[in-house]
Amino acid sequence: MTYLWSVFTKPWSALPGDELGKLVSGLGFSGAEVPVRDSAYVTPADAGRLLPAFAAQLRAEGVEVISVASGLDEPVFAACRAADVPMIRVMAELGPDGYTASVRRFRKRLEAAAPLVKRYGVQVGVQPHHGRFVSSTLGVMDLLDGLPAEGFRVVWDAAHDALAGDDPGVTLPLVVRRLGIVNLKNVIHVPVEPAGTSVGGHWKPWFVPGAEGLSNWSAILGRLADLGWAGPVCLSGQYSDPSVPVEERLVTDLAAARAASA
């Protein structure tokens, strides 16, 4: 199966488009997800002015912008439309008022974004994330239930699917109708020092290279082939151990993923 092999450019979020395009293409990727955040080169306030030229600079290096990681404000939708970026990726954060109230609040945000999705032709992709977010693929599917599938997509994530204790053989077929992007990263649990006299729970997620984690990338890519899905596959560049340069690990992981999909 041929995929648009992409990378989340958060590790180099301060770089201008010409430098970033050269770096990403030099690593072997032909797609990129770009953060549009206050800490990045392209901020939400400047997206309308900067994102079209930024995306054009990446395309000049053979790199297509598959999505931005940002919020659901109208200027971001307008900037994506002007830059020919097809998706805004978000996550459903849980607040101190609990799961039910948080999901209800985020659903209202999605419903409020529906006219913008239609007006600008830009999709919203919702990604599960462990911790204080809607953490499972099925939780995201429930959150999106009733919203148009052509505008509201699932960004399925290998590491967070594993952290949720799910089986990609189950979750991928269930989301394939809404599947917008497949994120490849991997994770294990590592022990931490006990806090006081607490009993159990002395573990935390630790993000690792693809070959070392809980998630079976070969099984995932095989399942995607069985399902006939051929959208973007995005490597996150998220590794908890900083002792090896992220670029070196990405080259290794991209080669492994390509081999597993052959």
N, C-alpha and C positions, 0 to 999 in steps of 0.2 A: 504494500500500500504506500502511496506517495502522499506525504503530509507537507504542510507549510511549517517547517521546523523553525520555531520562534524562541525568543528568550525575553524574560522580564528584565528591563534595563535599570531596575532600582539600584544595583551596585554602582552604576555610573550616572546617577540621576542628575548630577551637576554639569555633565558634558553638553556642549552645543551639538546641534544636529549633524554637522559635517564630521566632527570627531567621533560621535557615537556611531554613525553609519559605517565608518571605516572599521571601527572596533568590532561591531556586531558581525559584519560580513566577513571580517578576517577570522572570526571564531567559527565560521561555517554556517551561520544562521541566515535565513532569508526572510524572517519575520521578527517583529518586536512588539512587546507591550510596553508602553511608555507611561511612567507616572506623571500625572498632572496634579501636582500637590504644591503646597507652599514651600516645601523643602527642595523642590526640583527645579531644573532649568526652566521648564514651562510650568508656570503657576496657573491656578484657576483664573486669577485676575488678568493675566496676560495671555491666556489661551487663544482668544480671538485674534490677537496680533501675531503671536509666535507660532502656534501649532501648525498652520498651513505650510509655512516655510520650513519648519522643523521636519515635518513629515516628507516634504519634497526632497530635503537633503538626504534623508534616509533612503528614499526611493532611488536617488541618484547613485547610491552605493549598492543597489539591488536588495534593499530591505523594505518590506511592506509593514506598515504599522497596523497590527491586527486589532488593537484595543488600547484604551487609556485606562489607567487606574486612577479614579477621581470620584467626584460627587455628582449628584443629579441636578445641578443648577442649570438653568437654561443657557447661560453663556458657554458652558462646556459642551452641551448638545450642539449649539451653533458652530463652535470651533471645530468639532468633529465633522460636522457636515461640510464645512469649508475645506477641511483637510482630507476629506474622503476616508475618514477613520470610521469603521463600521460599528464599534461597540464601546460602551463605558462599563468597566468592571467595578462592582461594589461588593460589600459584604454586609450582612445583617447583624449589626451590633446589638448586644443585650445590655440594657440599662439596669440600674439598681431597683427598678420597680418590677423586675422579674421577667420570665420568659414570655408569658402570655401577653402582657402589656407591651413588651418590646416588639414582639412579632406583629401585633396589631398596629403599632405605630409605624413600623417599617413598611407594612403592607399599604398603609395610607400614603406613604412617600412614593411607593411604586405606582399606586393608582394616580397620584398627582403627576407623575412623570409620563403616564400613558399618552397624553396629548402631545408632549414633546417628542416622544418616540415616533409618533405618527407624523408630526410636522417636519421633523428634521431627517427622518429615515435612519436614525441611529438606534441600535439595539442597546438594551440593558442586560448585562450578564451578572448573575448573582453567584458568588462562590461560597461554599461552606468553609468554615474555619474553626479549628478547635478553640476551646476556651470561652471567652465572653462574646461569642457569636453563635448564630444558628450553625451548628457544627456538622450536621449530616446532610447527605445528598437528599434523603427523603424529606428532611425538614425544609430544605430549599424548594423542593417540588411542591410541598404543601403551601409554602409562602406564595408561590407563583400560580397556584391553581386558579383557573378562571381568567387569567390575563392572556392576551394573545401570544401564541407560541412564536410567531414570526418576529415579535418585538422584544420578548422577555425570555432570556436564555439561561441555561445553567453552565457555569464554568466549573467543570468537574475536576477535582484535585486528588491525585493519587495518594499523597501523604495524609491529607485530612480525611480521606475515605478510610485509610488504615487506622488513623487515630480514633475515628468513630466506631471502629470494630466492624466495618461493613465489608462486603465481598463485591469486588468490581464485576464479577460474573452476574450479580443481582442488580447492582445499582446502574451500571452502564446501559443495559437494555431498557430499564425503566425511564432513563432520562434522554434516550437517544433522540426523541422527537424534539426536545428542547436543547440539545447539546450544541453549545456554541464554540467552546474551547476546551481542550483537555490539558490540564497542567500536570507536568511530570516533575515531582520532587520526591524525596524519600526520607524516612524518619525511623528512629528507634526510641526506646525509653532508656534513660540512664539514671542511676541512683543519685539521690541528693542527701545531704545531711538531715537527719530528723529534726523537726522543729519542736523543741521542748519535749513533752511527753506524748506527742501524738502517736497513735498506733496505726502504722501502715501509711501508704500513699507517698512514700519517699522516692518518687520518680518524676522525671520531667522529659518532655520531648526533646530530641536531639537530631537535628537535620543532617543527613549524611549523603554521600554519593549514591547514585542509583543502585549499584550492585550490592550495597551494604544494608539496605533497609527492609522494613516490614512489607512494603508494597512490591508486588511482582510485576515489574514493567513488561516483561515478556507476555504474561497472561493478559495484561491490559491491552497491549497493542494487538495481540491475537484476537481478543474479543471485539475490538474496534473493527478489525478486518472482517470478522464474521458478520458484523452489523452493517458493513458497507459504509461506514462513516469515514469521511476524508477531509475533515476540517483542520484548523491549526492545532498543532501540538506545541505547547510552550513550556520550556524548562525555566524554573524559577530563579536559579542561581542562589538559592538559599542553603547555606551550609553553616552549621554551628561552630565548627572548628576553623579558626582563621589562619591556621599555620600553613595552609596551602592556598595559593592565589585562586580566587574564584574563577578566573579565566581558564586556568589549567584544569580545574575540576569540570567545568562546563564542556570543554573539548572532549574529555574522556566520557562524560555522560552522553553527549550528543552522539558520539561514535557508537556507544553501547545501545542507545535507543534506536539508531538507524539499523544496526545489525539485528536487533530484536524484531524490527518491523519488516525485514526483508523476506 
